[in-house]
């Protein structure tokens, strides 16, 4: 072994040609990419089929079928009107006239419900025209026949119905024709909707079959890769290594592919005379790797404890500093001079500001990491919650807070409350000599809602409009306005997390005040 005191560098194996250059991981990545593409295609078909099925179901169940029911109610009401009007013309009884008026009211109610469904109908214009034709035919029949019956009853008594029978038949035939056309159209829409629903289900079945096929192909591909790219070359290399281990040191180790095993065979071939030294080196490297892995697990554990330390353990000493310092002042205050009391006040204030700073930093770091998926949030409710949280400063300052009717937005409910609370709280804090007047406005801006928070406070100079959104940036000393300088930075982070932007508009010098504007995505109910 004296002639092998050092470990020579291993020769670099010649790269294999063609697909032999691919490593096993690359084979898996290639197969995974193909399977992922199949999954995407299947998912697209699935989403398309689900949407088509949903639209078809809504059209049939929520629109066409209710419209057909309303049409039937109109038909029954018109038939009842016709019967009551003829009876009144023959008998001149007031009960028949009242029955006619009740049927008119039922028709009006059903017609209003049908007209409300018309804008959501497939072929809206045609259905609307047929409904208008039916409505006009009913009005013409009542105008030309029923009103004439009512007017002639005092004169012709029981002969009134027979005198106007031809006119009734002519006008009511128009009603029947309009009803028949509308019902036939609704029947056709019902059949077409059912066919679309059936097609949607069929497409969904095909898409689900595609997903199953993609999963099967993924399993087959993985099995083939393991078998032909790993197991068979590995078995070949295993036989060659066994031959060397049994003493045939002249046996050349050679595997063509995959490249990992080809490289390994070349390395093993170069290590035939140094197997013990290499084993020790590998053992040492393995021990070091395990040590590094243990260190990494320990480091990750410490990072996981950071949030708890910051939110609890780090604040506990601060609370003790503030508490015991206050107790020191209470117990020995009569023995301390004014300078010592001032120092105690500084210590208590510093501890409290440190607690506030830690809480604000935690809030700042949580944005984007907690809260789950965005949902549709009623901005009115978020504003009301924020104002409830600010009840004390609002009442103390005599502030007046008004708002437009706010829309539904897409976002995180807790963070939107925090956004309103910070902006309204700033408007109350940085007030002028007058009582604060704050207005929350909103307007549509494309696919976003643009909100505004306007106040009559001290305003912001234009040269500071960018600086105020930086963390820890303050325009006033702590002795003038309390705070940590994180509030507007937190607002900016919340708005940007929701995909919007925030900026400030400071009013002219003759009109003091500040207007913050920000955008938020439109909620599902407003689209």
C-alpha positions in Angstrom: 0.0 0.0 0.0 3.1 2.3 0.3 2.9 3.0 -3.4 -0.6 4.4 -3.0 -0.2 7.0 -0.3 -2.5 9.5 -2.1 -5.8 9.2 -3.9 -5.5 9.9 -7.5 -8.4 11.8 -9.3 -10.8 9.5 -11.0 -10.9 9.5 -14.7 -13.8 11.2 -16.4 -15.9 8.7 -18.3 -16.6 9.3 -21.9 -20.2 10.5 -22.4 -22.6 8.0 -23.9 -24.2 8.7 -27.2 -27.9 9.5 -27.9 -30.4 8.8 -25.1 -27.6 7.3 -23.0 -26.6 10.8 -22.1 -29.8 11.2 -20.1 -29.6 10.6 -16.4 -32.3 8.7 -14.5 -33.6 11.9 -13.0 -33.9 13.4 -16.5 -35.8 10.4 -17.7 -38.2 10.9 -14.8 -38.5 14.6 -15.6 -39.2 13.9 -19.3 -41.9 11.4 -18.4 -43.3 13.7 -15.8 -43.5 16.5 -18.3 -45.4 14.4 -20.7 -47.8 13.2 -18.0 -48.2 16.7 -16.7 -49.2 17.9 -20.2 -51.8 15.1 -20.3 -53.0 16.1 -16.9 -53.3 19.8 -18.0 -55.3 18.8 -21.2 -57.5 16.5 -19.1 -58.0 19.2 -16.5 -58.9 21.7 -19.2 -61.5 19.3 -20.6 -62.8 18.7 -17.1 -63.2 22.4 -16.3 -64.8 23.0 -19.7 -67.3 20.2 -19.2 -68.1 21.2 -15.6 -68.7 24.8 -16.8 -70.8 23.7 -19.7 -72.8 21.4 -17.4 -73.3 24.1 -14.9 -74.5 26.7 -17.5 -76.8 24.1 -19.0 -78.3 23.2 -15.6 -78.8 26.8 -14.7 -80.5 27.6 -18.0 -82.8 24.6 -17.7 -83.5 24.4 -14.0 -83.3 28.1 -13.0 -84.6 29.8 -16.1 -86.4 27.8 -18.8 -88.4 25.5 -16.6 -89.6 28.3 -14.2 -90.5 30.3 -17.4 -92.6 27.4 -18.7 -94.3 27.2 -15.3 -95.1 30.9 -15.4 -96.4 30.6 -19.0 -98.7 27.8 -17.8 -99.9 30.1 -15.0 -100.6 32.9 -17.5 -102.5 30.4 -19.7 -104.6 29.3 -16.8 -105.2 32.9 -15.7 -106.3 34.0 -19.2 -108.6 31.0 -19.5 -110.1 31.9 -16.1 -110.6 35.5 -17.3 -112.3 34.4 -20.5 -114.7 32.1 -18.6 -115.5 34.7 -16.0 -116.1 37.4 -18.6 -118.5 35.2 -20.6 -120.3 34.2 -17.4 -120.6 37.9 -16.4 -122.1 38.6 -19.9 -124.7 35.9 -19.4 -125.5 36.2 -15.8 -124.6 39.8 -14.9 -123.4 38.6 -11.5 -120.8 40.6 -9.6 -119.1 37.5 -8.4 -118.1 36.6 -12.0 -116.7 40.1 -12.5 -114.7 39.7 -9.3 -113.4 36.3 -10.5 -112.3 38.0 -13.7 -110.4 40.7 -11.8 -108.7 38.0 -9.6 -107.6 36.2 -12.7 -106.2 39.4 -14.1 -104.1 39.9 -10.9 -102.8 36.3 -11.2 -101.9 36.9 -14.8 -100.1 40.2 -13.9 -98.1 38.4 -11.2 -97.1 35.5 -13.4 -96.3 37.9 -16.3 -94.0 40.0 -14.1 -92.2 36.8 -13.0 -91.8 35.7 -16.6 -90.5 39.1 -17.7 -87.9 39.0 -14.9 -86.6 35.6 -16.2 -86.5 36.8 -19.8 -83.0 38.6 -19.7 -81.4 35.3 -18.5 -83.1 33.2 -21.3 -81.2 31.7 -24.2 -82.4 33.5 -27.4 -83.4 36.4 -25.2 -84.7 38.7 -28.0 -87.0 36.1 -29.5 -88.4 35.1 -26.1 -88.9 38.7 -25.2 -90.7 39.4 -28.5 -93.0 36.4 -27.9 -93.8 37.5 -24.3 -94.5 41.0 -25.6 -96.8 39.5 -28.3 -98.7 37.5 -25.7 -99.0 40.4 -23.3 -100.2 42.7 -26.2 -102.8 40.0 -27.3 -104.1 39.8 -23.7 -104.4 43.6 -23.4 -106.1 43.8 -26.8 -108.7 41.1 -25.8 -109.4 42.9 -22.5 -109.7 46.3 -24.2 -111.9 45.2 -27.2 -114.0 42.5 -25.5 -114.0 42.5 -21.7 -114.3 46.3 -21.4 -117.1 46.2 -24.0 -118.9 43.4 -22.0 -118.7 45.5 -18.8 -120.0 48.6 -20.6 -123.0 46.9 -22.3 -124.2 44.7 -19.4 -126.4 47.5 -18.0 -128.0 47.9 -21.4 -128.3 44.4 -22.9 -128.3 42.3 -19.6 -128.0 38.6 -20.3 -127.7 39.0 -24.1 -124.4 40.8 -23.8 -122.3 37.6 -24.0 -124.0 36.3 -27.2 -123.8 39.7 -28.9 -120.0 39.8 -28.5 -119.2 36.1 -28.9 -117.6 36.5 -32.4 -115.4 39.2 -31.2 -114.3 37.1 -28.2 -113.5 34.2 -30.4 -111.4 36.3 -32.7 -109.4 38.1 -30.0 -108.9 35.1 -27.8 -107.7 33.1 -30.8 -104.7 35.5 -31.0 -104.0 34.8 -27.3 -104.0 31.1 -27.9 -101.8 31.4 -30.9 -99.3 33.5 -28.9 -99.4 31.1 -25.9 -98.8 28.1 -28.3 -95.8 29.8 -29.9 -94.3 30.8 -26.5 -94.8 27.3 -25.0 -93.4 25.6 -28.1 -90.3 27.9 -28.0 -89.8 27.1 -24.3 -90.2 23.4 -24.9 -87.5 23.6 -27.6 -85.2 25.5 -25.3 -85.8 22.9 -22.6 -84.9 20.1 -25.0 -81.8 21.9 -26.2 -80.7 22.6 -22.6 -81.1 18.9 -21.8 -78.9 18.0 -24.8 -76.2 20.5 -23.7 -76.4 19.0 -20.2 -76.0 15.5 -21.6 -73.0 16.7 -23.7 -71.5 18.3 -20.7 -71.7 15.0 -18.7 -70.3 13.0 -21.6 -67.4 15.5 -21.9 -66.8 15.2 -18.1 -66.7 11.4 -18.3 -64.2 11.6 -21.2 -62.0 14.1 -19.2 -62.1 11.9 -16.1 -61.1 9.0 -18.3 -58.2 11.1 -19.6 -57.1 11.7 -16.0 -57.2 8.0 -15.3 -55.3 7.3 -18.5 -52.7 9.9 -17.6 -52.3 8.2 -14.2 -51.9 4.8 -15.8 -49.4 6.1 -18.3 -47.5 7.8 -15.4 -47.3 4.4 -13.6 -46.3 2.6 -16.8 -43.7 5.2 -17.6 -42.2 5.0 -14.1 -42.2 1.2 -14.2 -40.4 1.2 -17.6 -37.9 3.8 -16.5 -37.1 1.8 -13.3 -36.9 -1.5 -15.2 -34.9 -0.5 -18.3 -33.0 2.5 -17.1 -32.1 1.4 -13.6 -32.7 -2.3 -12.8 -31.3 -4.0 -15.9 -28.1 -1.8 -16.0 -27.7 -2.2 -12.3 -28.0 -5.9 -12.5 -25.3 -5.9 -15.2 -23.0 -3.7 -13.1 -23.7 -5.9 -10.1 -22.5 -9.0 -11.9 -19.3 -7.2 -13.0 -18.6 -5.9 -9.4 -19.2 -9.4 -8.0 -16.6 -10.7 -10.4 -14.1 -8.1 -9.2 -15.0 -8.8 -5.6 -14.2 -12.5 -6.1 -10.7 -11.7 -7.2 -10.9 -11.1 -10.9 -9.2 -7.7 -10.7 -8.6 -7.7 -14.5 -12.3 -7.8 -15.3 -13.2 -4.5 -16.8 -16.3 -2.8 -15.5 -18.4 -1.2 -18.3 -22.0 -0.1 -18.4 -23.2 2.0 -21.4 -26.2 3.7 -19.8 -27.7 5.4 -17.9 -24.9 8.0 -17.5 -24.9 7.6 -13.7 -24.1 3.9 -13.9 -21.7 4.4 -16.8 -19.8 7.0 -14.6 -20.0 4.7 -11.6 -18.6 1.7 -13.5 -15.7 3.8 -14.6 -15.0 5.0 -11.1 -15.3 1.5 -9.7 -12.9 0.3 -12.3 -10.3 3.0 -11.3 -10.7 2.0 -7.7 -9.9 -1.6 -7.9 -6.4 -1.1 -6.3 -7.7 1.4 -3.8 -10.9 -0.1 -2.5 -10.1 0.2 1.2 -8.9 3.8 1.0 -12.0 4.8 -1.0 -14.3 3.0 1.4 -12.8 5.0 4.3 -13.2 8.2 2.3 -16.8 7.4 1.6 -17.4 6.5 5.2 -15.9 9.8 6.3 -18.0 11.7 3.8 -21.1 9.8 4.9 -20.5 10.7 8.5 -20.0 14.3 7.6 -23.2 14.3 5.5 -25.1 12.9 8.4 -23.7 15.5 10.7 -24.6 18.3 8.3 -28.1 16.8 8.0 -28.5 16.8 11.7 -27.3 20.4 11.9 -29.7 21.4 9.2 -32.6 19.8 11.1 -31.6 21.6 14.2 -31.4 24.9 12.3 -34.8 24.3 10.8 -36.2 23.6 14.3 -34.8 26.9 15.6 -36.3 28.8 12.7 -39.7 27.2 13.5 -39.4 28.4 17.1 -38.7 32.0 15.9 -42.4 33.0 15.5 -43.2 31.6 19.0 -40.1 33.4 20.5 -41.0 36.7 18.8 -44.7 36.5 19.8 -44.4 35.2 23.3 -40.9 34.6 24.8 -39.5 37.9 23.5 -42.4 39.9 24.8 -42.4 38.3 28.2 -39.1 40.0 29.4 -40.4 43.3 28.0 -43.6 42.9 30.0 -41.5 42.2 33.1 -39.2 45.2 32.5 -42.3 47.5 32.2 -44.1 45.8 35.2 -41.2 45.8 37.6 -40.1 49.3 36.6 -43.6 50.5 37.4 -43.5 48.6 40.7 -40.2 50.2 41.4 -41.7 53.7 40.9 -44.8 52.8 43.0 -42.7 51.4 45.9 -39.8 53.8 46.0 -41.2 56.8 44.2 -41.0 59.0 47.3 -37.3 58.2 47.5 -36.5 59.1 43.9 -35.8 62.5 42.4 -37.4 63.8 39.3 -34.5 62.6 37.1 -34.9 59.0 38.4 -38.6 59.1 37.8 -38.0 60.4 34.3 -35.6 57.5 33.7 -38.2 55.0 34.9 -40.8 56.6 32.5 -38.3 56.3 29.7 -37.7 52.6 30.5 -41.5 51.8 30.6 -42.2 53.7 27.4 -39.3 51.9 25.7 -40.6 48.5 26.7 -44.1 49.3 25.6 -42.9 50.6 22.3 -40.7 47.5 21.8 -43.8 45.3 22.4 -45.8 47.3 19.9 -42.9 47.2 17.4 -42.7 43.3 17.8 -46.4 42.9 17.2 -46.4 45.2 14.2 -43.4 43.3 12.7 -45.2 40.0 13.2 -48.3 41.4 11.5 -46.1 42.7 8.7 -44.4 39.3 8.2 -47.6 37.3 8.3 -49.0 39.1 5.2 -48.9 36.6 2.4 -48.1 33.6 4.6 -51.4 33.1 6.6 -55.1 33.4 6.0 -55.7 30.7 3.4 -57.1 31.2 -0.1 -58.7 34.5 -1.1 -62.5 34.6 -0.9 -65.2 37.1 -1.8 -65.4 39.6 1.1 -68.1 42.3 1.7 -66.1 45.5 2.1 -68.9 47.1 4.0 -68.6 44.4 6.7 -64.8 44.9 6.8 -65.2 48.6 7.2 -67.8 48.2 10.0 -65.5 45.8 11.9 -62.6 48.2 11.6 -64.7 51.1 12.9 -65.9 49.0 15.8 -62.2 48.4 16.6 -61.6 52.1 16.5 -64.6 53.1 18.6 -62.5 54.7 21.4 -60.3 57.0 19.3 -63.2 58.0 17.0 -65.4 59.0 20.0 -62.5 60.7 21.7 -61.7 62.8 18.7 -65.3 63.5 17.7 -64.6 62.1 14.2 -67.3 61.6 11.6 -66.8 58.6 9.2 -69.0 58.2 6.2 -68.7 55.8 3.2 -70.2 54.9 -0.1 -72.0 51.6 -0.6 -68.9 49.4 -0.8 -68.7 46.4 -3.2 -67.6 42.8 -2.8 -63.9 42.2 -3.3 -61.6 39.2 -3.6 -59.2 38.9 -0.7 -58.4 38.0 2.9 -61.1 39.2 5.3 -58.8 39.7 8.3 -56.2 41.7 6.3 -58.9 43.9 4.7 -60.2 44.8 8.1 -56.6 45.7 9.1 -56.2 47.8 6.0 -59.3 49.9 6.7 -58.4 50.1 10.4 -54.9 51.4 9.7 -56.0 54.0 7.2 -59.0 55.3 9.2 -56.9 55.2 12.4 -54.2 57.4 10.7 -56.9 59.9 9.6 -58.0 60.1 13.2 -54.5 60.4 14.6 -53.1 63.0 12.2 -56.0 65.4 12.5 -56.0 69.2 12.4 -57.7 71.6 14.8 -61.1 70.7 13.3 -63.0 67.5 14.1 -61.9 64.8 11.7 -64.2 64.2 8.8 -63.3 60.9 7.0 -65.0 59.5 3.9 -64.5 56.1 2.3 -65.3 56.1 -1.4 -65.1 53.6 -4.2 -65.4 53.5 -8.0 -65.0 50.9 -10.7 -61.7 50.9 -12.6 -61.7 48.1 -15.2 -61.4 44.8 -13.5 -60.5 46.4 -10.1 -62.2 48.5 -7.5 -60.5 51.8 -6.7 -61.1 52.8 -3.0 -60.3 56.1 -1.4 -59.9 57.3 2.2 -60.2 61.1 2.3 -59.8 63.3 5.5 -59.4 66.9 6.5 -56.3 66.3 8.6 -52.8 67.9 8.5 -52.0 66.6 5.1 -48.7 65.3 3.7 -46.1 67.3 1.7 -45.7 65.9 -1.9 -42.0 65.2 -1.4 -42.9 62.6 1.3 -45.6 60.7 -0.6 -43.2 57.9 -1.5 -41.3 57.8 1.8 -44.4 57.2 3.9 -44.9 53.6 2.6 -41.4 52.5 3.7 -41.1 50.5 6.9 -40.0 52.5 10.0 -40.3 55.8 8.1 -41.8 58.6 10.2 -42.5 62.2 9.4 -43.1 63.3 13.0 -41.3 62.6 16.3 -42.7 60.0 18.7 -43.3 62.8 21.2 -45.8 64.4 18.7 -47.5 61.3 17.3 -47.2 57.8 18.7 -46.6 54.8 16.5 -43.9 52.5 15.1 -43.8 53.7 11.4 -45.1 50.3 10.1 -48.8 51.1 9.6 -48.6 52.4 6.0 -45.9 49.9 5.1 -48.3 47.2 6.2 -51.1 48.7 4.2 -48.9 48.7 1.1 -47.9 45.1 1.6 -51.6 44.0 2.1 -52.7 45.8 -1.0 -49.9 44.4 -3.1 -50.5 40.9 -1.8 -54.1 41.3 -3.1 -52.7 42.3 -6.6 -53.4 46.1 -6.2 -51.5 49.3 -5.6 -51.8 52.1 -3.1 -50.8 55.8 -3.4 -51.5 59.1 -1.7 -52.9 62.4 -2.9 -52.3 65.4 -0.6 -54.7 68.2 -1.2 -53.8 71.8 -2.0 -52.6 74.1 0.8 -55.9 76.0 0.9 -57.7 72.7 1.4 -55.9 70.7 4.0 -56.3 67.0 4.1 -55.0 63.7 2.6 -56.6 61.2 0.3 -55.2 57.6 0.1 -56.3 55.6 -2.9 -55.9 51.8 -3.4 -57.1 49.1 -5.8 -58.5 45.7 -5.0 -59.7 42.9 -7.3 -63.4 42.6 -8.0 -65.3 39.8 -6.1 -67.2 37.1 -7.8 -70.7 38.6 -7.1 -69.7 41.9 -8.8 -68.3 40.4 -12.1 
